[in-house]
């Protein structure tokens, strides 16, 4: 695998900082990496531009706040998995269906946890898989509860790729769907990603009443009829509330 030298060197600079070396001079960094000061200076300025390195009034370098921001994102993701996993396993065991935990990453949803159901014949999903917002139940949840300004910015350059004949293909249609999602608190993928597969999804809230994830259940059209699907919706919503409560969410009133 080819290594990008400049990126490799920049990451080595970040690794130099620890509890014993919270601030470093450019000469120290240069010596420890065995690089010329001019090369190190360019790398530091690039890292500084993106907020990963800061420089104080004495010329000393230290880690930037962007690393804390990214670390908090990672921690939130890990906390969600820890809180939700037992609930997802219980839901899957009791229904026999496959359930997922999904977070937003740009214009896509990303599976960060999955529990395979005993009745499931669906094998298309895996942890790390990305799904479009417009054609997946989890994506519709994440888009529906996104701050309006953020959603407008995202949809301004959004591509409505067609997966099946049932896929949403326009912004107007998508926005109408999102209105329905906010009204009901439930999103559906009715064979929009894959023929024969229907999914349902519900939002997960954190302590600040912000939707931070979606949980979903995948079913086969041939084995789960509409009546059973609605019964599964109730179980899914119940589980989403338990996970949200575990993250500190409390309903008002």
CORURZI-V529543 format. One record per pair of residues at least 4 apart in sequence whose C-alpha atoms are under 7 Angstrom apart, sorted by the first residue. I is the first residue (numbers start at 1). J is the second residue. D is the distance in Angstrom with one decimal. If there is no record, write none. Layout:
BEGIN
[[I | J | D] [I | J | D]]
END
This chain:
BEGIN
[[4 | 8 | 6.1] [5 | 9 | 6.1] [6 | 10 | 6.2] [7 | 11 | 6.2] [8 | 12 | 6.3] [9 | 13 | 6.4] [10 | 14 | 6.6] [10 | 43 | 6.0] [11 | 15 | 6.3] [12 | 16 | 6.5] [17 | 21 | 5.2] [17 | 22 | 5.4] [18 | 22 | 5.7] [22 | 62 | 6.0] [23 | 60 | 5.9] [23 | 61 | 5.4] [23 | 62 | 4.8] [24 | 28 | 6.3] [24 | 29 | 6.7] [24 | 60 | 5.5] [24 | 61 | 5.3] [24 | 62 | 6.7] [25 | 29 | 6.4] [25 | 60 | 5.1] [25 | 61 | 6.2] [26 | 30 | 6.0] [26 | 37 | 7.0] [27 | 31 | 6.1] [27 | 37 | 6.8] [28 | 32 | 6.1] [29 | 33 | 6.1] [30 | 34 | 5.7] [30 | 35 | 5.1] [30 | 36 | 6.1] [30 | 37 | 5.6] [30 | 40 | 6.2] [31 | 35 | 6.7] [35 | 39 | 6.6] [35 | 40 | 6.6] [36 | 40 | 6.4] [37 | 41 | 5.9] [38 | 42 | 6.4] [39 | 43 | 6.4] [40 | 44 | 6.1] [41 | 45 | 6.1] [42 | 46 | 6.3] [43 | 47 | 6.3] [44 | 48 | 5.9] [44 | 53 | 6.9] [45 | 49 | 6.0] [46 | 50 | 6.6] [47 | 51 | 6.3] [47 | 52 | 5.2] [47 | 53 | 5.4] [48 | 52 | 5.7] [48 | 53 | 4.5] [48 | 54 | 5.7] [51 | 64 | 5.4] [51 | 65 | 6.4] [51 | 66 | 5.2] [52 | 63 | 6.0] [52 | 64 | 4.3] [52 | 65 | 6.6] [52 | 66 | 5.3] [52 | 67 | 5.9] [53 | 61 | 6.7] [53 | 62 | 5.8] [53 | 63 | 4.6] [53 | 64 | 4.2] [54 | 61 | 5.6] [54 | 62 | 5.3] [54 | 63 | 6.0] [54 | 64 | 5.0] [55 | 59 | 5.8] [55 | 60 | 5.5] [55 | 61 | 4.5] [55 | 62 | 6.3] [56 | 60 | 5.6] [56 | 61 | 6.6] [65 | 69 | 6.3] [66 | 70 | 6.2] [67 | 71 | 6.0] [68 | 72 | 6.1] [69 | 73 | 6.5] [70 | 74 | 6.4] [71 | 75 | 6.2] [72 | 76 | 6.1] [73 | 77 | 6.3] [74 | 78 | 6.2] [75 | 79 | 6.0] [76 | 80 | 6.2] [77 | 81 | 6.4] [78 | 82 | 6.2] [79 | 83 | 6.1] [80 | 84 | 5.9] [81 | 85 | 5.7] [81 | 113 | 6.8] [83 | 243 | 6.4] [83 | 246 | 6.1] [84 | 88 | 6.1] [84 | 243 | 5.4] [85 | 89 | 6.2] [86 | 90 | 6.2] [87 | 91 | 6.2] [87 | 239 | 6.4] [88 | 92 | 6.1] [88 | 99 | 6.5] [88 | 115 | 6.7] [89 | 93 | 6.0] [89 | 115 | 6.1] [90 | 94 | 6.1] [91 | 95 | 6.1] [92 | 96 | 5.2] [92 | 97 | 5.2] [92 | 98 | 5.9] [92 | 99 | 6.2] [92 | 115 | 6.6] [92 | 117 | 5.3] [93 | 117 | 6.7] [96 | 117 | 4.5] [96 | 118 | 4.8] [96 | 119 | 4.8] [96 | 120 | 6.8] [97 | 116 | 7.0] [97 | 117 | 4.2] [97 | 118 | 6.6] [97 | 119 | 5.9] [97 | 120 | 5.5] [97 | 217 | 6.6] [97 | 218 | 6.6] [97 | 219 | 6.7] [98 | 115 | 5.7] [98 | 116 | 4.5] [98 | 117 | 4.3] [98 | 120 | 6.1] [98 | 217 | 5.7] [98 | 218 | 5.7] [99 | 114 | 5.8] [99 | 115 | 5.4] [99 | 116 | 6.8] [99 | 216 | 5.5] [99 | 217 | 4.4] [99 | 218 | 6.5] [100 | 111 | 6.7] [100 | 113 | 5.7] [100 | 114 | 4.4] [100 | 115 | 6.5] [100 | 215 | 5.4] [100 | 216 | 5.2] [100 | 217 | 6.5] [101 | 111 | 5.9] [101 | 112 | 5.8] [101 | 113 | 5.0] [101 | 114 | 6.4] [101 | 213 | 6.9] [101 | 214 | 5.9] [101 | 215 | 4.6] [101 | 216 | 6.7] [102 | 109 | 6.0] [102 | 110 | 5.3] [102 | 111 | 4.5] [102 | 112 | 5.6] [102 | 138 | 6.7] [102 | 213 | 5.6] [102 | 214 | 5.3] [102 | 215 | 6.2] [103 | 109 | 5.5] [103 | 110 | 5.4] [103 | 111 | 6.8] [103 | 212 | 6.7] [103 | 213 | 4.6] [103 | 214 | 6.5] [104 | 108 | 5.9] [104 | 109 | 4.5] [104 | 110 | 6.2] [104 | 142 | 6.5] [105 | 109 | 5.8] [105 | 110 | 6.6] [107 | 132 | 6.8] [107 | 133 | 6.3] [107 | 154 | 6.8] [108 | 130 | 6.1] [108 | 131 | 5.5] [108 | 132 | 4.8] [108 | 133 | 5.4] [108 | 139 | 6.9] [109 | 130 | 5.5] [109 | 131 | 5.2] [109 | 132 | 6.4] [109 | 133 | 6.4] [109 | 139 | 5.7] [110 | 128 | 5.8] [110 | 129 | 5.7] [110 | 130 | 4.6] [110 | 131 | 6.5] [111 | 126 | 6.9] [111 | 127 | 4.9] [111 | 128 | 5.1] [111 | 129 | 5.5] [111 | 130 | 6.6] [112 | 127 | 5.3] [112 | 128 | 6.0] [113 | 127 | 5.7] [114 | 126 | 6.9] [114 | 127 | 6.4] [125 | 129 | 6.5] [131 | 136 | 6.6] [132 | 136 | 6.2] [132 | 139 | 6.3] [133 | 139 | 3.6] [133 | 140 | 5.6] [133 | 143 | 6.7] [134 | 139 | 6.2] [134 | 140 | 6.0] [134 | 160 | 6.9] [134 | 168 | 6.5] [134 | 174 | 6.6] [135 | 167 | 5.8] [135 | 168 | 6.4] [135 | 189 | 6.5] [135 | 192 | 5.5] [135 | 193 | 5.9] [136 | 140 | 6.3] [136 | 189 | 5.3] [136 | 193 | 6.6] [137 | 141 | 6.5] [137 | 187 | 5.0] [137 | 188 | 4.7] [137 | 189 | 4.8] [137 | 199 | 6.1] [137 | 200 | 5.7] [137 | 201 | 5.3] [138 | 142 | 6.3] [138 | 201 | 5.4] [138 | 214 | 5.5] [138 | 215 | 6.7] [138 | 216 | 6.3] [139 | 143 | 6.1] [140 | 144 | 5.8] [140 | 178 | 6.4] [140 | 187 | 6.2] [141 | 145 | 6.4] [141 | 181 | 6.8] [141 | 187 | 6.1] [141 | 201 | 6.9] [141 | 202 | 6.6] [141 | 203 | 6.1] [141 | 214 | 6.5] [142 | 146 | 6.2] [142 | 213 | 6.9] [142 | 214 | 6.7] [143 | 151 | 6.7] [144 | 178 | 4.9] [144 | 181 | 6.5] [144 | 182 | 6.3] [145 | 211 | 6.4] [146 | 150 | 6.6] [146 | 151 | 5.9] [147 | 151 | 6.2] [148 | 152 | 6.1] [149 | 153 | 6.2] [150 | 154 | 6.2] [151 | 155 | 6.1] [152 | 156 | 6.1] [154 | 158 | 6.3] [160 | 169 | 5.2] [160 | 170 | 6.5] [162 | 167 | 5.7] [162 | 169 | 6.7] [163 | 167 | 6.0] [163 | 192 | 6.4] [163 | 193 | 5.2] [163 | 194 | 6.9] [164 | 192 | 5.6] [164 | 193 | 6.2] [164 | 194 | 6.6] [164 | 195 | 6.9] [166 | 191 | 6.4] [166 | 192 | 4.8] [167 | 192 | 4.5] [167 | 193 | 7.0] [168 | 173 | 6.5] [168 | 174 | 6.4] [170 | 174 | 6.2] [171 | 175 | 6.0] [172 | 176 | 6.3] [173 | 177 | 6.3] [174 | 178 | 6.2] [175 | 179 | 6.3] [176 | 180 | 6.6] [177 | 181 | 6.3] [178 | 182 | 6.3] [179 | 183 | 6.3] [180 | 184 | 6.2] [181 | 185 | 5.3] [181 | 186 | 5.4] [181 | 187 | 5.4] [185 | 202 | 6.3] [186 | 201 | 5.8] [186 | 202 | 5.1] [187 | 200 | 5.7] [187 | 201 | 5.1] [187 | 202 | 6.6] [188 | 199 | 5.7] [188 | 200 | 4.7] [188 | 201 | 6.5] [189 | 198 | 5.5] [189 | 199 | 4.9] [189 | 200 | 6.4] [190 | 198 | 4.8] [190 | 199 | 6.7] [191 | 195 | 4.8] [191 | 196 | 5.9] [191 | 197 | 5.2] [191 | 198 | 5.3] [196 | 220 | 5.8] [196 | 221 | 5.3] [197 | 218 | 6.9] [197 | 219 | 5.8] [197 | 220 | 4.8] [197 | 221 | 5.9] [198 | 218 | 6.0] [198 | 219 | 5.3] [198 | 220 | 6.1] [198 | 221 | 6.4] [199 | 216 | 6.6] [199 | 217 | 5.5] [199 | 218 | 4.4] [199 | 219 | 6.0] [200 | 216 | 5.4] [200 | 217 | 5.5] [200 | 218 | 6.8] [200 | 233 | 6.8] [201 | 214 | 6.4] [201 | 215 | 5.5] [201 | 216 | 4.1] [201 | 217 | 6.5] [202 | 214 | 5.6] [202 | 215 | 5.6] [202 | 216 | 6.5] [202 | 236 | 6.9] [202 | 237 | 6.0] [202 | 240 | 6.4] [203 | 211 | 6.2] [203 | 213 | 6.2] [203 | 214 | 4.5] [203 | 215 | 6.5] [203 | 240 | 6.4] [204 | 211 | 5.5] [204 | 212 | 6.0] [204 | 213 | 5.1] [204 | 214 | 5.4] [204 | 240 | 5.6] [204 | 243 | 6.7] [204 | 244 | 5.3] [205 | 209 | 5.5] [205 | 210 | 5.2] [205 | 211 | 4.3] [205 | 212 | 5.8] [205 | 244 | 4.9] [205 | 249 | 6.1] [206 | 210 | 5.6] [206 | 211 | 6.5] [206 | 212 | 6.5] [206 | 244 | 5.8] [206 | 247 | 5.0] [206 | 248 | 5.9] [206 | 249 | 5.2] [207 | 247 | 5.8] [207 | 248 | 4.1] [207 | 249 | 4.2] [208 | 249 | 6.9] [209 | 249 | 6.0] [215 | 240 | 6.8] [219 | 224 | 6.4] [220 | 224 | 6.0] [221 | 225 | 6.5] [224 | 228 | 5.9] [224 | 229 | 6.2] [225 | 229 | 6.1] [226 | 230 | 6.3] [227 | 231 | 6.6] [228 | 232 | 6.3] [229 | 233 | 6.3] [230 | 234 | 6.6] [231 | 235 | 6.7] [232 | 236 | 6.1] [233 | 237 | 6.2] [234 | 238 | 6.2] [235 | 239 | 6.3] [236 | 240 | 6.2] [237 | 241 | 6.3] [238 | 242 | 6.5] [239 | 243 | 6.3] [240 | 244 | 6.1] [241 | 245 | 6.0] [242 | 246 | 6.2] [243 | 247 | 6.5] [244 | 248 | 6.6] [244 | 249 | 5.3] [245 | 249 | 4.7] [245 | 250 | 6.3]]
END
